[in-house]
Amino acid sequence: MSDTRGTFRLKNVLSLKIKNEWVPLNQVWTSSSPSSPEIRFSDGAGQTFDNGYFIGGFTGSSPSSIIDKTTYSSDTTARVPGANVNTSDGCQRLAATGNSAAGYFGGGIPGPRSTMERVIYASDTTAVVPGANLSVARNRLAATGNSTAGYFGGGTPGPKSTMDKLSYTSDTTVAVPGANLSVARERFYATGNSTAGYFGGGNPGPLSTMDKLSYSDDTRSTLPASGSLSSSNDSIAATGNSTHGYFGRDASMDKVTYASDTTGAVPTAALTVSRFQLSAIGNPTNGYFGGGHPGPNSVMDKITYASDTTARVPGANLSAVRRDMGAASSKSHGNPVINPPVPTSTSTTSNGIASPPNTGYFVSNNSNKMSYASDTTGAVPSVNFSSSGNGATGNQIAGYFGQWGRPGKKIIKKLTYSFDTIETIPSAALSAGRYGAAATGNTTAGYFGGGREEYAGVTVKSIMDKITYASDTTVRVPGANLISARSQHVATGNQTVGYFALGLYSTVDKITYSTESVVRLPATANFDLVPTYGRSYGGATGNSTHGYFGGGFVGFYPTFPLSTISKLTYSTDTTATLPASGCLSSARSSLGSTGNLTHAYFGGGGNTTTMDKISYSNDTRSTLPASGSLTNQGEAEASSARSNAAPSSPINMPLNNIV
């Protein structure tokens, strides 16, 4: 279990809870009694931790494993023995960033390394985070981020322009090519606020280039000359608050104004000792620049943002001389100050968790995100992957997608809705390789059924795999095997049952989640449109009472596509074909389908980007305009935090029952 005592990020309580990483109530209090008026979270002041961390570095003779903690209120620094870097030979030339609860540091040498580690502010302990390793091993890279994600860019060998995105809720890292730096470089630094990161300077050069990374869409732009550093520099350090960033080395300091994306020298803030290869951290009012070369040295300078002045603070000197460190702080980058309500031992609260996102995702090599509120779609390159089409389902936090491939693939990818990121989850891999499977589930588990190992031959499967979301693990459930082996079929359901249909059959198989048992529905549930050949490659979604199965083609023959939508009534297990007003606007197959509590969305398929919307209240179809269509997309799988009758209200969690 992770040590998350101390702070919690309000948006992520559910994620921590289902991963068994939430904190028992009796470990939250800083006083001995929950009834005490002194009860607080975090550092006992009802806010995030008042410290910054200088991590690793080079002592002049060897890499260091030391982590120092600077306390802002007292301008003092002390080594934290329990928070050493988890390598026996230390680490230098690494990069670090973090959120209000933890700092993450990655890369460096000896190596180069791809390893990612985390320091928990509440306990001053460190741990390796394997799923968050960098996509490429490197050193002399730079990092920054906001409260939800960290970005690690550039580095060497190379140099490199690579940008990796670390999602804090899932502790996973993926490369985001659209955010790559404009120039491959090393020996540079980064800072930013809650909306954008700024990467400045570097080598080869040296450079004055300033790249801006927009977090909303993970895209990089290069600032014009007015936003570049005042002089070309490498081995620079940077920190800042929500409005300005400060880049310093030698006897110079540049100030970036985020509102105008302009940069200028501020001589009054120059460092007191000329040096480079230093590191920097800060809070909303001050920045701290520590260590560096020549030396190395232990000097700490403090810049006061309000006056743009710098003074040396000997009491905050590092515990040992070092250079080429990483640095992280809960109060940097404009991270929000957490001041949660003080609960009683019997109180109940939503813990600030917002409603599950009112969006749907259509995922392929050109992925799209549908806003149900506006019926508009937009491309989300960060969740593209080349071979979807092996089933998809999920809960209110994430969607789980099987990867298509011949011979059959076991790979499962997880799309985290909060951050629009997708990554492979090895522990969730299917029990057997296959393609053309179908999936559905409820808010605790997903079920992937059927599929085939090869294109030809008797290789179609009836097996059922269960993915448990809390642990991201998969097991085979023999008692839930489909009655008939099928592939290229579809599935949907509500929170208690799921239905697997199509795939060369007109029959329907029903799984009951509580017993993990499967039965064949009576003939009244059959899809009678093409009873001899059945149909394949359709789409399916639904609400709490009905499932909608649309499109596809006759048997395995794509020359006979269908526009039909069949409606399955769960209470009676009967099926009826909707009239033309409720069917798709055109015949097509291999389409994506998902929805919320009120509407179904059937998108793409064949050579069309069309999005059809079905109203559950009257079974009528409307075709969305271009703003709601998909982008250059045929085959896709789809998921949503609102599908399968998942609750759409804020998630209430009783604090007195948290374990």
Secondary structure, 3 states (H helix, E strand, C coil): CCCCCCCCCHHHHHHHHHCCCCCCHHHCCCCCCCCCCCCCCCCCCCCCCCEEEEECCECCCCEECCEEEEECCCCEEEECHHHCCCCCCCEECCEEEECCCEEEEECCECCCECCEEEEECCCCEEEECHHHCCCCCEECCEEEECCCEEEEECCECCCECCEEEEECCCCEEEECHHHCCCCCEECCEEEECCCEEEEECCECCCECCEEEEECCCCEEEECCHHHCCCCCECCCEEEECCCEEEEEECCEEEEEECCCCEEEECHHHCCCCCCECCEEEECCCEEEEECCECCCECCEEEEECCCCEEEECHHHCCCCCEECCEEEECCCCCCCCCCCCCCCCCCEECCCCCCCCCEEEEECCCCEEEECCCCEEEECHHHCCCCCCCCEEECCCEEEEECCCCCCECCEEEEECCCCEEEECHHHCCCCCEECCEEEECCCEEEEECCECCCCCCCECCCEEEEECCCCEEEECHHHCCCCCCCCEEEEECCCEEEEEECCCCCEEEEECCCCEEEECCHHHCCCCCCCCCEECCEEEECCCEEEEECCEECCCCCCECCCEEEEECCCCEEEECCHHHCCCCCCCCCEEEECCCEEEEECCCCCCCEEEEECCCCEEEECCHHHCCCCCCCCEEEECCCCCCCCCCCCEEHHHCC
